[in-house]
């Protein structure tokens, strides 16, 4: 990214593309490495009423952002709420998006599996009906159920339980679900220093879950939960795993703020 001042934002949904600066667009995305869906609040200003009415709950929405010549997906998911209101001279269409599916969150399953089946096989089977892409299933202890396994309940809770049986945890990222060890890092690597978007030196975090540094940077779509970042600063130096963070785009801000642990 070299042209940091030339922002680009695109929203694709309802068969249309809304592009900044043709439309004023703001967003806030919270992400982490848990099984809770990442959520975005996206505000599109001054749409025509007929266009606004086309944006509905349950539709797929893809939000991309970056800078001229370097733009990528920040969040892809399902619209969970749409709310429109007037503020001063502006009409604002506020869209809430989660990167999970209604099927994953609400579907109930009841199945019995044969003796000897492994936890990874059960997970792959039940996640196939979630509507999510399977990003990776990697269980540190891929137990075999000697007496078989019966599951009965909400898909989300059953998937968490099976992942725990195998020593892993679940998290969702951009519509893909992962069942991986807590320390798992995706291969995506981002360099953050004063020349590549780091806004100021990271500050220490006092946490009990491995998080060590709070790192502020210019908005970077490549940064997501579970990815690796290499930080070079007066305080933090090294390779870290992203635990949680936030992407923000407003008139005043265009930034990504993350909390990281040792990779």
Backbone as JSON, one array per atom type, in Angstrom:
{
  "sequence": "XXXXXXXXXXXXXXXXXXXXXXXXXXXXXXXXXXXXXXXXXXXXXXXXXXXXXXXXXXXXXXXXXXXXXXXXXXXXXXXXXXXXXXXXXXXXXXXXXXXXXXXXXXXXXXXXXXXXXXXXXXXXXXXXXXXXXXXXXXXXXXXXXXXXXXXXXXXXXXXXXXXXXXXXXXXXXXXXXXXXXXXXXXXXXXXXXXXXXXXXXXXXXXXXXXXXXXXXXXXXXXXXXXXXXXXXXXXXXXXXXXXXXXXXXXXXXXXXXXXXXXX",
  "N": [[0.84, -1.19, 0.0], [0.77, 2.06, -1.03], [-0.43, 4.49, -1.69], [-1.76, 5.86, 0.63], [-3.59, 7.85, 1.16], [-5.6, 7.74, -0.66], [-8.45, 6.55, -0.39], [-10.52, 3.63, -0.77], [-13.71, 2.16, -0.88], [-16.02, -0.45, -1.17], [-19.28, -1.74, -1.44], [-21.05, -4.62, -2.0], [-24.15, -5.83, -2.64], [-27.53, -7.04, -2.85], [-27.58, -7.22, -5.62], [-26.27, -4.95, -6.49], [-23.59, -2.5, -6.67], [-22.07, -0.37, -4.42], [-20.04, 2.37, -4.26], [-17.46, 4.13, -2.68], [-15.93, 7.24, -3.47], [-18.44, 7.86, -4.57], [-20.72, 7.2, -3.21], [-21.22, 8.11, 0.14], [-19.76, 6.18, 2.59], [-19.6, 4.49, 5.64], [-18.11, 2.39, 8.17], [-17.91, -0.09, 10.79], [-16.21, -2.75, 12.12], [-16.07, -5.5, 14.18], [-13.85, -8.01, 15.19], [-12.74, -11.31, 16.13], [-11.02, -14.22, 17.54], [-12.88, -16.16, 18.3], [-15.81, -18.34, 18.44], [-17.95, -16.71, 18.12], [-19.8, -14.86, 15.77], [-18.15, -12.54, 13.58], [-18.98, -9.08, 13.42], [-20.41, -6.43, 11.53], [-21.23, -3.0, 11.24], [-22.57, -1.14, 8.8], [-22.85, 1.88, 7.16], [-24.63, 3.5, 4.68], [-24.97, 6.39, 2.84], [-27.67, 8.48, 1.85], [-29.17, 7.05, -0.16], [-31.36, 6.32, -2.93], [-34.87, 5.9, -2.34], [-36.03, 3.6, -3.57], [-33.78, 2.06, -4.05], [-32.74, 1.69, -1.48], [-34.78, 0.13, -0.41], [-34.32, -2.31, -1.57], [-32.37, -3.6, -0.16], [-32.11, -6.13, 2.07], [-32.79, -8.17, 4.99], [-31.01, -11.23, 5.39], [-29.8, -11.3, 2.9], [-26.75, -11.71, 1.03], [-23.77, -9.92, 1.72], [-20.89, -8.2, 0.67], [-18.13, -6.53, 1.8], [-15.59, -4.44, 0.81], [-12.39, -2.89, 1.13], [-9.73, -0.46, 1.12], [-6.94, 0.96, -0.5], [-6.19, 3.02, -3.36], [-5.51, 0.86, -5.96], [-5.01, -1.24, -4.3], [-7.11, -3.11, -2.87], [-9.3, -5.07, -0.88], [-11.3, -7.82, 0.46], [-12.99, -7.06, 3.41], [-15.05, -7.9, 5.02], [-17.3, -10.59, 4.58], [-20.56, -11.65, 4.48], [-23.82, -12.29, 5.96], [-26.72, -10.32, 5.86], [-28.12, -9.17, 8.81], [-29.75, -7.25, 9.97], [-31.55, -4.32, 8.93], [-31.72, -0.86, 9.0], [-33.12, 2.3, 8.64], [-32.72, 5.84, 8.76], [-33.09, 9.4, 9.39], [-30.7, 11.94, 9.65], [-29.96, 15.08, 10.38], [-29.27, 16.6, 7.35], [-29.01, 14.25, 6.04], [-29.94, 11.03, 4.8], [-29.71, 7.88, 6.14], [-28.8, 4.6, 5.57], [-28.51, 1.95, 7.54], [-26.77, -0.98, 7.92], [-26.58, -4.12, 9.34], [-24.27, -6.72, 9.54], [-23.33, -10.11, 9.75], [-20.68, -12.53, 9.82], [-21.49, -15.13, 9.66], [-23.96, -17.72, 9.19], [-27.53, -17.96, 9.21], [-28.32, -20.57, 9.32], [-26.14, -21.89, 10.58], [-26.28, -20.73, 13.11], [-28.82, -21.35, 14.13], [-29.84, -23.88, 13.35], [-30.97, -27.14, 14.26], [-29.67, -30.34, 15.0], [-29.81, -33.91, 14.82], [-28.23, -36.81, 15.13], [-26.73, -40.05, 14.78], [-23.61, -41.59, 15.02], [-21.41, -44.12, 13.77], [-19.5, -46.64, 15.57], [-16.07, -45.94, 16.29], [-15.75, -43.71, 14.7], [-14.09, -40.65, 13.95], [-13.48, -37.52, 15.66], [-12.93, -35.39, 13.9], [-14.19, -36.25, 11.58], [-16.87, -36.26, 12.31], [-17.22, -33.53, 12.8], [-16.73, -32.45, 10.21], [-18.9, -33.5, 8.88], [-21.2, -32.41, 10.19], [-20.75, -29.67, 9.89], [-21.01, -29.36, 7.21], [-23.61, -28.76, 6.64], [-23.93, -26.22, 7.48], [-23.8, -23.98, 5.9], [-21.54, -22.53, 5.8], [-18.25, -22.0, 4.53], [-15.75, -24.46, 4.93], [-12.94, -23.68, 6.51], [-10.64, -24.78, 7.8], [-9.99, -27.86, 9.42], [-8.35, -28.96, 12.09], [-7.42, -30.93, 14.45], [-5.81, -31.2, 17.52], [-5.96, -33.49, 19.11], [-7.33, -35.88, 17.73], [-9.78, -37.54, 18.52], [-11.1, -40.89, 18.54], [-14.32, -42.14, 18.59], [-15.05, -44.7, 20.43], [-17.39, -46.08, 21.06], [-19.1, -45.02, 19.26], [-20.98, -42.02, 18.39], [-23.51, -39.87, 19.46], [-25.35, -37.06, 18.53], [-27.29, -34.27, 19.47], [-28.94, -31.4, 19.24], [-28.41, -27.81, 19.02], [-26.69, -26.9, 16.09], [-24.44, -25.17, 16.24], [-23.63, -25.34, 18.97], [-23.15, -28.07, 19.23], [-21.04, -28.39, 17.41], [-19.03, -26.87, 18.68], [-18.68, -28.46, 20.94], [-17.74, -30.91, 19.89], [-15.36, -30.01, 18.73], [-13.98, -29.26, 21.04], [-13.67, -31.79, 22.19], [-11.64, -32.71, 20.59], [-9.55, -31.12, 21.34], [-9.5, -28.56, 20.27], [-10.64, -25.28, 19.16], [-13.42, -23.33, 17.92], [-13.6, -20.89, 15.31], [-14.87, -18.2, 13.29], [-14.31, -16.72, 10.14], [-14.8, -14.36, 7.76], [-16.95, -15.82, 6.58], [-15.96, -18.38, 6.59], [-15.31, -21.33, 8.47], [-13.32, -22.43, 11.16], [-11.74, -25.09, 12.87], [-9.49, -25.37, 15.11], [-6.27, -25.49, 16.87], [-5.77, -23.37, 19.77], [-3.56, -21.72, 19.45], [-3.26, -21.47, 16.75], [-2.26, -19.97, 13.68], [-3.12, -18.22, 10.76], [-1.67, -18.24, 7.45], [-1.38, -15.78, 6.34], [0.59, -12.91, 6.15], [1.51, -9.78, 7.53], [3.35, -6.82, 7.41], [4.03, -4.39, 9.77], [5.11, -1.27, 10.25], [6.53, 2.05, 10.67], [6.57, 2.87, 8.05], [4.71, 1.38, 6.72], [2.14, 1.71, 7.61], [1.78, 1.61, 10.41], [0.57, 3.44, 13.1], [1.4, 4.51, 15.58], [3.73, 3.65, 18.21], [3.08, 0.42, 19.58], [1.1, -0.26, 22.54], [1.35, -1.73, 25.8], [-0.62, -4.56, 26.91], [-2.43, -5.7, 29.66], [-3.33, -8.75, 30.23], [-5.07, -11.91, 30.68], [-5.18, -13.82, 28.78], [-3.18, -14.18, 26.94], [-2.87, -11.98, 25.23], [-0.77, -9.29, 24.33], [-0.04, -6.83, 23.18], [-1.41, -3.71, 22.08], [-2.15, -2.61, 18.96], [-2.12, -0.02, 16.7], [-3.07, 0.83, 13.38], [-3.08, 2.14, 9.99], [-6.0, 1.45, 7.99], [-6.18, -1.95, 7.1], [-6.98, -4.46, 5.07], [-5.99, -7.02, 5.02], [-5.47, -7.85, 7.55], [-6.72, -9.93, 10.0], [-8.58, -11.95, 12.35], [-6.55, -14.44, 13.81], [-4.57, -14.2, 11.92], [-1.1, -13.5, 11.05], [1.1, -10.92, 12.12], [3.92, -8.91, 11.52], [5.61, -6.85, 13.56], [7.33, -3.81, 13.78], [8.74, -1.62, 15.88], [9.36, 0.99, 18.39], [8.6, -0.19, 20.7], [7.07, -2.84, 20.61], [8.42, -5.63, 18.93], [8.61, -8.1, 16.54], [7.01, -11.23, 15.55], [3.57, -11.7, 15.64], [0.38, -13.09, 16.69], [-2.9, -12.33, 15.66], [-5.44, -11.65, 17.88], [-7.83, -10.27, 18.41], [-9.76, -7.48, 17.1], [-10.49, -4.36, 15.36], [-11.93, -2.86, 12.54], [-12.28, 0.36, 11.23], [-14.06, 2.86, 9.53], [-14.63, 6.13, 9.04], [-15.46, 9.63, 8.53], [-13.4, 10.81, 9.91], [-11.63, 8.75, 10.58], [-9.71, 5.99, 9.33], [-8.92, 3.13, 9.89], [-7.24, 0.28, 11.41], [-7.33, -1.5, 14.35], [-5.67, -3.62, 16.52], [-5.33, -6.41, 18.82], [-2.75, -8.35, 20.0], [-0.99, -11.52, 20.35], [1.87, -13.51, 21.28], [3.17, -15.25, 18.51]],
  "CA": [[0.0, 0.0, 0.0], [1.58, 3.26, -1.09], [-1.29, 5.67, -1.75], [-2.58, 5.73, 1.82], [-4.61, 8.9, 1.24], [-6.63, 7.49, -1.68], [-9.29, 5.48, 0.15], [-11.56, 3.0, -1.58], [-14.66, 1.29, -0.18], [-17.07, -0.98, -2.03], [-20.28, -2.62, -0.84], [-21.81, -5.36, -2.99], [-25.31, -6.54, -2.1], [-28.8, -6.82, -3.55], [-27.32, -7.09, -7.05], [-25.72, -3.64, -6.8], [-22.33, -2.12, -6.05], [-22.01, 1.0, -3.93], [-18.61, 2.65, -4.19], [-16.99, 5.41, -2.16], [-16.7, 8.34, -2.88], [-19.73, 8.14, -5.2], [-21.59, 7.16, -2.04], [-20.49, 8.18, 1.4], [-19.91, 4.89, 3.28], [-18.84, 4.33, 6.88], [-18.32, 1.06, 8.75], [-17.18, -0.53, 11.99], [-16.22, -4.21, 12.14], [-15.42, -6.12, 15.32], [-13.49, -9.39, 14.86], [-11.9, -12.01, 17.11], [-10.76, -15.62, 17.2], [-13.83, -17.04, 18.98], [-16.85, -18.83, 17.54], [-18.96, -15.67, 17.92], [-19.62, -14.28, 14.43], [-17.72, -11.16, 13.45], [-20.13, -8.25, 13.08], [-20.15, -5.12, 10.95], [-22.28, -2.0, 11.05], [-22.21, -0.4, 7.59], [-23.79, 2.97, 6.9], [-24.57, 4.06, 3.33], [-25.69, 7.65, 2.95], [-28.46, 9.14, 0.8], [-29.64, 6.18, -1.24], [-32.73, 6.51, -3.39], [-35.77, 5.01, -1.59], [-36.2, 2.31, -4.24], [-32.54, 1.3, -3.85], [-32.71, 1.35, -0.05], [-35.76, -0.93, -0.16], [-33.83, -3.58, -2.1], [-31.42, -4.19, 0.8], [-32.98, -6.84, 3.02], [-32.25, -9.2, 5.89], [-30.79, -12.53, 4.77], [-29.0, -11.2, 1.69], [-25.29, -11.73, 1.17], [-23.12, -8.62, 1.52], [-19.43, -8.23, 0.67], [-17.54, -5.21, 2.01], [-14.18, -4.37, 0.45], [-11.83, -1.58, 1.43], [-8.29, -0.35, 0.97], [-6.43, 2.18, -1.11], [-6.14, 2.89, -4.82], [-4.6, -0.17, -6.43], [-4.87, -2.33, -3.32], [-8.38, -3.22, -2.16], [-9.65, -6.47, -0.65], [-12.47, -8.09, 1.29], [-12.89, -6.82, 4.84], [-16.04, -8.79, 5.61], [-18.33, -11.17, 3.72], [-21.51, -12.32, 5.38], [-25.25, -12.24, 5.77], [-27.37, -9.18, 6.5], [-28.98, -9.58, 9.92], [-30.7, -6.18, 10.24], [-31.45, -3.1, 8.12], [-32.43, 0.21, 9.68], [-32.89, 3.57, 7.96], [-33.14, 6.99, 9.55], [-32.63, 10.7, 8.92], [-29.86, 12.67, 10.6], [-29.67, 16.35, 9.72], [-29.64, 16.61, 5.93], [-28.68, 12.96, 5.46], [-30.7, 9.8, 4.99], [-28.69, 6.87, 6.36], [-29.21, 3.19, 5.59], [-27.57, 1.25, 8.41], [-26.88, -2.41, 7.65], [-25.8, -4.97, 10.24], [-23.85, -7.93, 8.83], [-22.52, -11.08, 10.48], [-19.99, -13.41, 8.87], [-21.99, -16.49, 9.83], [-25.25, -17.91, 8.52], [-28.65, -18.3, 10.09], [-28.32, -22.04, 9.49], [-25.16, -22.27, 11.59], [-26.65, -20.22, 14.42], [-30.12, -21.8, 14.64], [-30.23, -25.24, 12.95], [-30.84, -28.24, 15.21], [-29.32, -31.6, 14.36], [-29.91, -35.12, 15.64], [-27.63, -37.87, 14.33], [-25.92, -41.04, 15.47], [-22.48, -42.01, 14.2], [-20.96, -45.49, 14.05], [-18.33, -46.83, 16.44], [-14.78, -45.72, 15.68], [-15.67, -42.48, 13.92], [-13.23, -39.66, 14.57], [-14.08, -36.21, 15.9], [-12.81, -34.58, 12.69], [-15.2, -36.71, 10.62], [-18.17, -35.76, 12.79], [-17.23, -32.09, 12.55], [-16.86, -32.2, 8.78], [-20.26, -33.87, 8.48], [-22.22, -31.47, 10.67], [-20.49, -28.33, 9.36], [-21.4, -29.35, 5.8], [-24.97, -28.21, 6.5], [-23.95, -24.91, 8.15], [-23.8, -22.88, 4.94], [-20.24, -21.88, 5.87], [-17.1, -22.68, 3.95], [-14.86, -25.02, 5.94], [-11.6, -23.14, 6.3], [-9.66, -25.79, 8.19], [-10.23, -28.68, 10.59], [-7.07, -29.5, 12.53], [-7.62, -31.23, 15.87], [-4.59, -31.73, 18.14], [-6.25, -34.83, 19.61], [-8.48, -36.3, 16.92], [-10.25, -38.74, 19.22], [-12.02, -41.82, 17.9], [-15.4, -42.49, 19.52], [-15.06, -46.16, 20.45], [-18.78, -46.56, 21.08], [-19.92, -44.18, 18.39], [-21.3, -40.69, 18.95], [-24.83, -39.33, 19.16], [-25.43, -35.61, 18.72], [-28.69, -33.81, 19.47], [-28.98, -30.03, 19.74], [-28.1, -26.79, 18.03], [-25.47, -27.18, 15.33], [-23.32, -24.38, 16.76], [-23.17, -25.87, 20.25], [-22.59, -29.41, 18.99], [-19.74, -28.21, 16.76], [-18.09, -26.44, 19.73], [-18.43, -29.6, 21.82], [-16.89, -31.87, 19.18], [-14.04, -29.39, 18.61], [-13.33, -29.38, 22.36], [-13.25, -33.19, 22.34], [-10.39, -32.87, 19.86], [-8.55, -30.18, 21.82], [-9.49, -27.37, 19.42], [-11.73, -24.34, 19.33], [-14.0, -22.86, 16.66], [-13.82, -19.48, 15.03], [-15.39, -17.9, 11.96], [-13.66, -15.59, 9.51], [-15.26, -14.09, 6.39], [-17.8, -16.87, 6.07], [-15.31, -19.68, 6.68], [-15.22, -21.77, 9.85], [-12.07, -23.12, 11.49], [-11.64, -25.85, 14.11], [-8.03, -25.4, 15.16], [-5.71, -25.21, 18.19], [-5.87, -21.97, 20.18], [-2.4, -20.95, 18.99], [-3.2, -21.54, 15.29], [-2.17, -18.72, 12.93], [-3.21, -18.35, 9.32], [-0.4, -17.96, 6.81], [-1.33, -14.4, 5.87], [1.55, -12.12, 6.91], [1.47, -8.34, 7.3], [4.42, -6.07, 8.06], [3.57, -3.11, 10.29], [6.09, -0.35, 10.82], [6.16, 3.44, 10.4], [6.46, 3.08, 6.6], [3.67, 0.51, 6.13], [0.82, 1.95, 8.17], [1.72, 1.68, 11.87], [0.29, 4.83, 13.45], [2.35, 4.85, 16.63], [4.25, 2.44, 18.87], [2.08, -0.34, 20.33], [1.11, -0.15, 24.0], [1.21, -3.01, 26.5], [-1.92, -4.99, 27.42], [-2.37, -6.58, 30.82], [-4.43, -9.69, 30.03], [-4.82, -13.28, 31.13], [-5.44, -14.73, 27.66], [-2.08, -14.17, 25.99], [-2.72, -10.72, 24.5], [0.37, -8.54, 24.87], [0.12, -5.49, 22.62], [-2.46, -3.02, 21.34], [-1.41, -2.13, 17.79], [-2.96, 0.78, 15.81], [-2.5, 1.05, 12.04], [-4.02, 2.5, 8.93], [-6.84, 0.3, 7.67], [-5.5, -2.99, 6.31], [-7.94, -5.55, 4.92], [-5.33, -8.32, 5.18], [-5.4, -8.19, 8.97], [-7.93, -10.58, 10.48], [-8.33, -12.82, 13.5], [-5.78, -15.63, 13.49], [-3.47, -13.94, 10.98], [0.16, -13.09, 11.66], [1.63, -9.61, 11.77], [5.27, -8.63, 11.98], [5.61, -5.47, 14.05], [8.63, -3.19, 14.03], [8.51, -0.33, 16.53], [10.21, 1.25, 19.55], [8.15, -1.02, 21.82], [6.9, -4.23, 20.17], [9.18, -6.08, 17.76], [8.51, -9.54, 16.38], [5.85, -11.77, 14.85], [2.49, -11.9, 16.59], [-0.9, -13.6, 16.19], [-4.01, -11.42, 15.93], [-6.48, -12.25, 18.72], [-9.06, -9.53, 18.19], [-9.5, -6.17, 16.54], [-11.6, -3.56, 14.84], [-11.72, -2.02, 11.36], [-13.17, 1.51, 11.32], [-14.02, 3.86, 8.47], [-15.5, 7.29, 9.2], [-14.82, 10.8, 7.93], [-12.19, 11.15, 10.66], [-10.74, 7.6, 10.77], [-9.67, 4.87, 8.38], [-7.87, 2.45, 10.64], [-7.39, -1.05, 11.98], [-6.7, -1.58, 15.68], [-5.67, -5.04, 16.87], [-4.67, -6.88, 20.02], [-1.97, -9.48, 19.51], [-0.26, -12.39, 21.27], [3.04, -14.15, 20.67], [2.79, -16.25, 17.51]],
  "C": [[0.88, 1.25, 0.0], [0.74, 4.53, -1.05], [-2.28, 5.66, -0.59], [-3.71, 6.75, 1.88], [-5.76, 8.67, 0.26], [-7.5, 6.3, -1.26], [-10.24, 4.91, -0.9], [-12.41, 2.1, -0.69], [-15.7, 0.83, -1.19], [-17.99, -1.88, -1.21], [-21.05, -3.29, -1.96], [-22.91, -6.14, -2.3], [-26.53, -6.21, -2.94], [-28.6, -6.59, -5.05], [-26.74, -5.75, -7.46], [-24.37, -3.44, -6.11], [-22.39, -0.65, -5.67], [-20.54, 1.31, -3.65], [-18.36, 4.05, -3.64], [-15.92, 5.96, -3.11], [-18.0, 8.68, -3.59], [-20.84, 8.13, -4.16], [-20.72, 7.33, -0.8], [-20.8, 6.92, 2.2], [-19.03, 4.91, 4.53], [-19.07, 2.92, 7.41], [-17.48, 0.89, 10.0], [-17.32, -2.04, 12.06], [-15.44, -4.69, 13.37], [-15.09, -7.57, 14.95], [-12.63, -9.98, 15.97], [-11.77, -13.47, 16.72], [-11.64, -16.58, 18.0], [-14.88, -17.5, 17.97], [-18.0, -17.84, 17.39], [-18.74, -15.05, 16.55], [-19.04, -12.87, 14.52], [-18.9, -10.33, 12.97], [-19.68, -6.92, 12.52], [-21.41, -4.27, 10.98], [-21.82, -1.12, 9.89], [-23.27, 0.65, 7.33], [-23.56, 3.51, 5.49], [-25.49, 5.26, 3.29], [-26.45, 7.99, 1.65], [-28.72, 8.27, -0.42], [-31.03, 6.61, -1.69], [-33.63, 5.53, -2.64], [-35.92, 3.64, -2.25], [-34.95, 1.43, -4.1], [-32.44, 0.81, -2.41], [-33.63, 0.16, 0.24], [-35.33, -2.29, -0.7], [-32.91, -4.31, -1.13], [-32.2, -4.81, 1.94], [-32.21, -7.86, 3.86], [-32.14, -10.53, 5.15], [-29.97, -12.49, 3.5], [-27.51, -11.27, 2.01], [-24.75, -10.32, 0.92], [-21.61, -8.82, 1.6], [-18.93, -6.79, 0.77], [-16.05, -5.28, 1.71], [-13.67, -2.96, 0.75], [-10.32, -1.63, 1.26], [-7.93, 0.99, 0.36], [-6.29, 1.94, -2.61], [-5.08, 1.88, -5.24], [-4.42, -1.33, -5.47], [-6.1, -2.37, -2.44], [-8.73, -4.69, -2.01], [-10.83, -6.6, 0.3], [-12.16, -7.87, 2.76], [-13.87, -7.72, 5.59], [-16.99, -9.3, 4.53], [-19.28, -11.92, 4.62], [-22.95, -12.11, 4.99], [-25.82, -11.04, 6.5], [-28.31, -9.68, 7.59], [-30.03, -8.54, 10.27], [-30.47, -5.04, 9.26], [-32.3, -2.04, 8.79], [-32.1, 1.52, 8.99], [-33.44, 4.72, 8.8], [-32.55, 8.26, 8.94], [-31.85, 11.37, 10.03], [-29.41, 13.96, 9.93], [-30.18, 16.34, 8.29], [-29.48, 15.24, 5.27], [-29.71, 11.88, 5.78], [-29.68, 8.67, 5.06], [-29.33, 5.48, 6.4], [-28.14, 2.43, 6.36], [-27.81, -0.25, 8.3], [-25.99, -3.17, 8.63], [-25.53, -6.29, 9.53], [-23.07, -8.82, 9.78], [-21.88, -12.04, 9.49], [-20.29, -14.88, 9.17], [-23.28, -16.61, 9.03], [-26.31, -18.24, 9.55], [-28.69, -19.8, 10.34], [-27.35, -22.48, 10.57], [-25.63, -21.88, 12.99], [-27.91, -20.88, 14.99], [-30.49, -23.25, 14.32], [-30.02, -26.23, 14.09], [-30.53, -29.51, 14.44], [-29.48, -32.74, 15.35], [-29.42, -36.29, 14.78], [-26.87, -38.82, 15.24], [-24.85, -41.55, 14.52], [-21.95, -43.35, 14.68], [-19.72, -45.51, 14.95], [-17.04, -46.61, 15.66], [-14.65, -44.43, 14.9], [-14.84, -41.44, 14.68], [-13.95, -38.31, 14.71], [-14.03, -35.34, 14.64], [-13.84, -34.97, 11.64], [-16.59, -36.23, 11.02], [-18.28, -34.27, 12.5], [-17.46, -31.77, 11.08], [-18.29, -32.46, 8.31], [-21.28, -32.83, 8.92], [-22.01, -30.06, 10.13], [-20.87, -28.23, 7.88], [-22.79, -28.75, 5.59], [-25.07, -26.81, 7.09], [-24.09, -23.74, 7.19], [-22.51, -22.1, 4.96], [-19.21, -22.69, 5.11], [-16.26, -23.25, 5.09], [-13.44, -24.56, 5.64], [-10.53, -24.16, 6.61], [-10.16, -26.54, 9.42], [-8.92, -29.34, 10.95], [-7.14, -29.7, 14.04], [-6.34, -31.81, 16.47], [-4.76, -33.16, 18.65], [-7.52, -35.33, 18.93], [-9.02, -37.63, 17.45], [-11.16, -39.58, 18.34], [-13.06, -42.22, 18.96], [-15.62, -44.0, 19.47], [-16.47, -46.73, 20.36], [-19.7, -45.76, 20.16], [-20.22, -42.86, 19.07], [-22.69, -40.27, 18.51], [-24.82, -37.84, 19.45], [-26.9, -35.2, 18.61], [-28.72, -32.41, 20.07], [-28.7, -29.04, 18.63], [-26.74, -27.07, 17.39], [-24.27, -26.45, 15.92], [-22.76, -24.97, 18.04], [-22.55, -27.26, 20.11], [-21.21, -29.3, 18.37], [-18.68, -27.78, 17.78], [-17.7, -27.62, 20.62], [-17.5, -30.61, 21.16], [-15.47, -31.32, 19.03], [-13.29, -29.5, 19.93], [-12.86, -30.8, 22.62], [-11.89, -33.42, 21.68], [-9.32, -31.87, 20.26], [-8.45, -28.9, 21.01], [-10.62, -26.43, 19.8], [-12.2, -23.88, 17.96], [-13.84, -21.36, 16.54], [-14.21, -19.32, 13.57], [-14.67, -16.69, 11.42], [-14.12, -15.47, 8.07], [-16.04, -15.26, 5.79], [-17.17, -18.24, 6.04], [-15.14, -20.05, 8.15], [-13.97, -22.63, 10.04], [-12.24, -23.87, 12.81], [-10.16, -26.16, 14.28], [-7.54, -25.18, 16.59], [-5.75, -23.72, 18.49], [-4.74, -21.12, 19.62], [-2.28, -20.9, 17.46], [-3.12, -20.14, 14.68], [-2.33, -19.03, 11.45], [-1.89, -17.87, 8.7], [-0.26, -16.52, 6.32], [-0.37, -13.61, 6.75], [1.49, -10.65, 6.53], [2.62, -7.7, 8.07], [3.87, -4.72, 8.49], [4.75, -2.36, 10.9], [5.69, 1.06, 10.38], [5.98, 3.72, 8.9], [5.31, 2.31, 5.97], [2.33, 0.62, 6.86], [0.73, 2.01, 9.68], [1.59, 3.14, 12.29], [1.15, 5.35, 14.59], [2.76, 3.56, 17.35], [3.15, 1.74, 19.67], [2.23, -0.13, 21.84], [0.83, -1.52, 24.61], [-0.23, -3.26, 26.93], [-1.69, -5.92, 28.61], [-3.56, -7.53, 30.73], [-4.06, -11.06, 30.55], [-5.06, -14.3, 30.02], [-4.36, -14.65, 26.59], [-1.88, -12.88, 25.23], [-1.65, -9.85, 25.16], [0.42, -7.09, 24.41], [-1.15, -5.0, 21.94], [-1.77, -2.28, 20.2], [-2.35, -1.34, 16.88], [-2.29, 0.99, 14.45], [-3.55, 1.66, 11.13], [-4.79, 1.25, 8.52], [-6.11, -0.67, 6.74], [-6.41, -4.21, 6.25], [-7.31, -6.92, 5.13], [-5.29, -8.78, 6.64], [-6.74, -8.75, 9.42], [-7.58, -11.48, 11.66], [-7.58, -14.07, 13.05], [-4.65, -15.4, 12.52], [-2.23, -13.5, 11.74], [0.52, -11.68, 11.21], [3.05, -9.51, 12.31], [5.34, -7.15, 12.31], [7.04, -5.01, 14.28], [8.41, -1.81, 14.61], [9.49, -0.14, 17.69], [9.82, 0.38, 20.74], [8.07, -2.49, 21.39], [7.72, -4.51, 18.92], [9.09, -7.6, 17.68], [7.28, -9.92, 15.6], [4.8, -12.14, 15.88], [1.25, -12.46, 15.88], [-2.01, -12.66, 16.61], [-5.1, -12.16, 16.71], [-7.83, -11.58, 18.47], [-8.73, -8.17, 17.6], [-10.75, -5.49, 16.02], [-11.12, -2.82, 13.6], [-12.74, -0.88, 11.44], [-12.96, 2.45, 10.14], [-15.07, 4.92, 8.74], [-14.84, 8.46, 8.47], [-13.48, 11.08, 8.6], [-11.18, 10.01, 10.72], [-10.84, 6.62, 9.62], [-8.57, 3.97, 8.92], [-8.26, 1.04, 11.08], [-6.65, -1.05, 13.31], [-6.8, -3.02, 16.14], [-5.0, -5.26, 18.23], [-4.03, -8.21, 19.67], [-1.3, -10.24, 20.64], [0.96, -12.93, 20.55], [2.59, -15.22, 19.69], [3.47, -17.58, 17.81]]
}
